[in-house]
Amino acid sequence: MTLTDLTWVVPLPVVVPLFAAGLALALWRHGRAQGVISVVALSVVLISSVVLLVAADEGPLVLDVGGWAAPVGIDLVADRLSTLMLTVSSAVTLCVLLYSLAQGVEDGDAETPIAIFHPTYLVLTAGVANAFLSGDLFNLYVGFEILLAASYVLITLGGTGERIRAGTIYVVVSLTSSIIFLLAIALVYAATGTVNLAQLAERLPDVDPAVQLALQLLLLLAFGIKAAVFPLSAWLPDSYPTAPAPVTAVFAGLLTKVGVYAVIRTQTLLFPDGRADDLLMWVALATMVVGILGAVAQNDIKRLVSFTLVSHIGYMIFGIAMSTELGLASAIFYVAHHITVQTALFLVVGLVERRGGSTSLDDLGGLAKLAPVLAVLFFIPAMNLAGIPPLSGFLGKAGLLQAGVQMGTPLAYALVTGAVVTSLLTLYAIVKAWNKAFWQTAPAAPPATRLPAGMVGPAGALVVLGVGLTVVAGPLFAYTERAAATLRDPVQYVTAVLPDGARGEGQSAEVAEDADAAGEAPAEVSGDVRDDGAQDDNREGDG
Amino acid sequence: MIDTSPSLALVATIVVLVTVGVYLLLERSLSRVLLGVIILGNAVNLLFLVAGGKAGGAPIIGQTDEDAMSDPLPQAMVLTAIVITLGMTAFLLAMAYRSWQLNRHDEVQDDLEDRRIARRAAADQAAFEDADADVTTTLDEDAALVRDETGPVDQGAAGGPLHATLDEAAAAGRANRSGGEGR
């Protein structure tokens, strides 16, 4: 089987950046070498993600780490959803890295100490990849912690007063959500005796429904804070805008989406009966509307874009909450679209700040004449975000609206209305920013700087990538539909991880012990060991 | 299989720790928040131990009978969680110290932009000022000047109440309003 040959690619997106981070840290005196290491490492990640994306279309790739069989050991699972997320995110992280390299060349070390930046950035990438690939709830937590620890360092980079102020909010809120996540894991383990996602999918239906609901809501609460959905989103616009532009861009693109990914994964795999769907619908509506109203009120372009980020998370939650194949497919498509567009927008806003000397819309002006290329770079992702046809934002929204109308319940129609209103208000907020930053006469003469080509290039590449998603929207949507079909059928995931219903494909001494205890010949053990006894034994040997 | 019914003493301890932790987490001073995080983290760690069931023998094959073994997995997870909490504690401490270096206190500060927008909203002012030189009047002013075909309107009466609600900040722009008609 050719597929099994490719399982060695699965851990690369996690291992390569981690190894490179160590190397970059060791070479902290040599900025140029660090840059080369980071670029090479992230390129390798991108290539292996694309390989996985193609390979996972045939069926999920499962790696039992260290050769330990699945429920006993930790497994990495690359299915359609995770590889798509991985591919988009690694393309984005590579672009942002190139942008920040150019910024480092321009600005020197003062604002962003490069020696720290590179290793931390690589660790962040590893954490994101680990979260996407993890087939184990506790490993997902570890992935979250890796990326969060890196993000704490990145958001307070340089330790200026403003960044410490913003970082405080971010760190405390994130720590709280981590504790809630850990609490949920402890309760999940207490209820089922496992933290392996595939095994949880098998065991959770037997758990008391009330306990199930409590676990589901706890996990949603933890992921909701990370994904910044409405009542839990207040931290985001306060903390993101003060970080350096590339850091904000990668946070906005990836970190909230990791939360959304975790929601998709747990909702479809662990709690497929969708008992929280109505709640998620309301949350989605509130996130969309409240978020965009915040954006309308803002006067600072970075904060404005941060609020649109919160608002558009609502679209993805809407897609998840519908629990239909089309809704889920549109949500996944929307995540892919939003990662590229939001990151591109933040990078371009960084350029606007550099060219116009401010992020306040009152002080910006006349940039359309001063920097026409910049104007184009802002205009395209901005219109894409607002959902102007034929760009990918429109296609994602159209899919969501179609799914909502298909569903046909009053709540779904309310969501459809909310989505359209949000889209229009996004257009309003974005056009306001456009008018003031690019068309109004400049209140003060902007600083006479030129934008370095090294920064415009990667930002432009991301904008092109965003437009490229529109061009390949047909195949991409077909892919997300297949991904959604896989997600709606958790049995596929479970059989991929636990082929014989109880054990993964790795080796474990425990299997032999089980066999001895059961009085069977060791050779037959990999066959059928799914009985009541196996459940208890697994519990003892898990991890 | 070891008995997994929860121990009352552990549960009571967890309840107390969570209560104290949440209370401290809501404080404004970062060092208290830090203590809250540590206490909450320990509460969750204890919860893992409860999840693992009663303490048994060392989980080593050949040393303990399989039925009397402790569940080793929660202990492994607790160890991981302790290490992570340790790292986060160190970072939070460094951040609190940096905050004290900069501000001579370690309190979580208000977001200035939020405060600014809230102030403007309370004063019913526009969220932003339009610096476009071509337009020095507001829509309300223009509306007051345009003749309405449906009937004779006293301009002063129509303009009066509208002007009362106009943005104070635009007053400077209104000074050269005589030229505004030419829009």
Boltz contact constraints between the chains, C-beta under 6 A:
constraints:
  - contact:
      token1: [A, 138]
      token2: [B, 77]
      max_distance: 6.0
  - contact:
      token1: [A, 145]
      token2: [B, 84]
      max_distance: 6.0
  - contact:
      token1: [A, 152]
      token2: [B, 91]
      max_distance: 6.0
  - contact:
      token1: [A, 159]
      token2: [B, 98]
      max_distance: 6.0
  - contact:
      token1: [A, 161]
      token2: [B, 102]
      max_distance: 6.0
  - contact:
      token1: [A, 164]
      token2: [B, 98]
      max_distance: 6.0
  - contact:
      token1: [A, 164]
      token2: [B, 99]
      max_distance: 6.0
  - contact:
      token1: [A, 165]
      token2: [B, 109]
      max_distance: 6.0
  - contact:
      token1: [A, 168]
      token2: [B, 108]
      max_distance: 6.0
  - contact:
      token1: [A, 172]
      token2: [B, 33]
      max_distance: 6.0
  - contact:
      token1: [A, 175]
      token2: [B, 37]
      max_distance: 6.0
  - contact:
      token1: [A, 175]
      token2: [B, 88]
      max_distance: 6.0
  - contact:
      token1: [A, 179]
      token2: [B, 40]
      max_distance: 6.0
  - contact:
      token1: [A, 182]
      token2: [B, 44]
      max_distance: 6.0
  - contact:
      token1: [A, 182]
      token2: [B, 81]
      max_distance: 6.0
  - contact:
      token1: [A, 183]
      token2: [B, 44]
      max_distance: 6.0
  - contact:
      token1: [A, 186]
      token2: [B, 44]
      max_distance: 6.0
  - contact:
      token1: [A, 186]
      token2: [B, 47]
      max_distance: 6.0
  - contact:
      token1: [A, 186]
      token2: [B, 48]
      max_distance: 6.0
  - contact:
      token1: [A, 186]
      token2: [B, 51]
      max_distance: 6.0
  - contact:
      token1: [A, 189]
      token2: [B, 51]
      max_distance: 6.0
  - contact:
      token1: [A, 190]
      token2: [B, 51]
      max_distance: 6.0
  - contact:
      token1: [A, 238]
      token2: [B, 111]
      max_distance: 6.0
  - contact:
      token1: [A, 297]
      token2: [B, 117]
      max_distance: 6.0
  - contact:
      token1: [A, 297]
      token2: [B, 127]
      max_distance: 6.0
  - contact:
      token1: [A, 299]
      token2: [B, 127]
      max_distance: 6.0
  - contact:
      token1: [A, 299]
      token2: [B, 128]
      max_distance: 6.0
  - contact:
      token1: [A, 361]
      token2: [B, 128]
      max_distance: 6.0
  - contact:
      token1: [A, 362]
      token2: [B, 129]
      max_distance: 6.0
  - contact:
      token1: [A, 440]
      token2: [B, 131]
      max_distance: 6.0
  - contact:
      token1: [A, 440]
      token2: [B, 132]
      max_distance: 6.0
  - contact:
      token1: [A, 441]
      token2: [B, 133]
      max_distance: 6.0
  - contact:
      token1: [A, 443]
      token2: [B, 131]
      max_distance: 6.0
  - contact:
      token1: [A, 536]
      token2: [B, 1]
      max_distance: 6.0
  - contact:
      token1: [A, 542]
      token2: [B, 73]
      max_distance: 6.0
  - contact:
      token1: [A, 543]
      token2: [B, 73]
      max_distance: 6.0
  - contact:
      token1: [A, 543]
      token2: [B, 76]
      max_distance: 6.0
